[in-house]
Amino acid sequence: MQFIDLKAQYAGIQDKIQKRFNDVMEHGMYIMGPEISELEKELANYVGCKHAIGCANGTDALMIAMETLGIGKDDEVISTPFTFFATGETIALKGAKLVFADIDPDTYNIDVEKIEEKITSKTKAIIPVSLYGQMPDMDKIMELAKKHGLSVIEDAAQSFGAEMRGKKSCSVATISTTSFFPAKPLGCYGDGGALFTNDESLAKKISEIRNHGQSKRYTHTSLGYNSRLDTLQAAILLEKLAIFPKEVELRQEVAKRYDEAFMGKIKTTKVADGFKSVYAQYTIEVDNRDEFCEKMKADGIPTAVHYPVPIHHQPIFKDLGYANIDMPLADTASQRVCSLPMHPYMSVDDQMKVIDAVLKNIG
Ligand SMILES: *Cc1c(COP(=O)(O)O)cnc(C)c1O
């Protein structure tokens, strides 16, 4: 059994992908070809945001977002300790001080109620992460940001397609960033990413910064990156985006089967009222996790841990002076969470095997 079966998806769209691929090979515009702007339009349209700008990956998207908003040395950025390393990494690379707010132990997202007490005169931005495919309460975060004059970057690497009160992930923050890494809800066949904003001048700046700060060819109005999305990846994403809404619904069905099987027996990730997760991960909590994962493996079922070490305990963050940070809820989560196989094409048979093994192995 696969943790995420990407080949099952490919089998269904092989002909369309091959055609798109051939079109690119033949038109020859491998960098910034016509598929890029075609995809950007479709992405913006899908999430309901005015501008989408492709880039090389989700990590660069965070770098570009911070560069665009002028976040750097002497600035403080409030974020979560419980995320993939890239969120903390990029904040530290920009030279900003990462100020942690602990998580909500039911959704594993940043606890919105703990953000305001962390705001100081140096705070420049809040970077919430929509973990496991679910947005935090972005309405409340945006309200807080407005009150204090802060920018918000939604790290939506795991939540493309998610919803909050009818609004889609990537449509509400000052700038939102996502990743098209193959295993993300909307993935390509390599690295890829995108940024989203409703602000026209920010959109212009983002599209310049992702391409060496060029406002026109060989005229550089800012310092940027070589972080363009490949034309081939954009071509692939166009076909994947076409089937994505259907896949989001299939993900709901898989999650619902897990939810029903585990209800009252196992702590699963809570999806808040009015929110829709895209289940980048389906994550449960277990005692004695290492032992549990070993037993699952022996039963032929892959599991994964997202994430075993919170940002503030990473060796480099200790070196950077974050040694005495106390984030008890992130710590507990990092010791107890375990993600189960989850993808839109999971068979009921396979899912029953996972469910049986989980119930047997929780002891
Ligand atoms: C995957 C991920 C990223 C980085 O995306 P890449 O495309 O791999 O660079 C950033 N933040 C979070 C929360 C992620 O899950």
The ligand as an SDF file (V2000), in Angstrom:
LIG
                    3D

 15 15  0  0  0  0  0  0  0  0999 V2000
    5.6990   21.6500    1.6860 C   0  0  0  0  0  0  0  0  0  0  0  0
    5.6600   22.8410    2.5450 C   0  0  0  0  0  0  0  0  0  0  0  0
    6.4220   23.9960    2.2680 C   0  0  0  0  0  0  0  0  0  0  0  0
    7.4680   24.0390    1.2050 C   0  0  0  0  0  0  0  0  0  0  0  0
    7.0600   23.7280   -0.0870 O   0  0  0  0  0  0  0  0  0  0  0  0
    8.1320   23.2420   -1.1640 P   0  0  0  0  0  0  0  0  0  0  0  0
    7.4070   23.3370   -2.4610 O   0  0  0  0  0  0  0  0  0  0  0  0
    8.5350   21.8530   -0.8250 O   0  0  0  0  0  0  0  0  0  0  0  0
    9.2970   24.1730   -1.1130 O   0  0  0  0  0  0  0  0  0  0  0  0
    6.2520   25.1060    3.0700 C   0  0  0  0  0  0  0  0  0  0  0  0
    5.4020   25.0920    4.1090 N   0  0  0  0  0  0  0  0  0  0  0  0
    4.6690   24.0140    4.4160 C   0  0  0  0  0  0  0  0  0  0  0  0
    3.7070   24.0780    5.5580 C   0  0  0  0  0  0  0  0  0  0  0  0
    4.7790   22.8370    3.6640 C   0  0  0  0  0  0  0  0  0  0  0  0
    4.0540   21.7630    3.9880 O   0  0  0  0  0  0  0  0  0  0  0  0
  1  2  1  0
  2  3  1  0
  2 14  2  0
  3  4  1  0
  3 10  2  0
  4  5  1  0
  5  6  1  0
  6  7  2  0
  6  8  1  0
  6  9  1  0
 10 11  1  0
 11 12  2  0
 12 13  1  0
 12 14  1  0
 14 15  1  0
M  END
$$$$
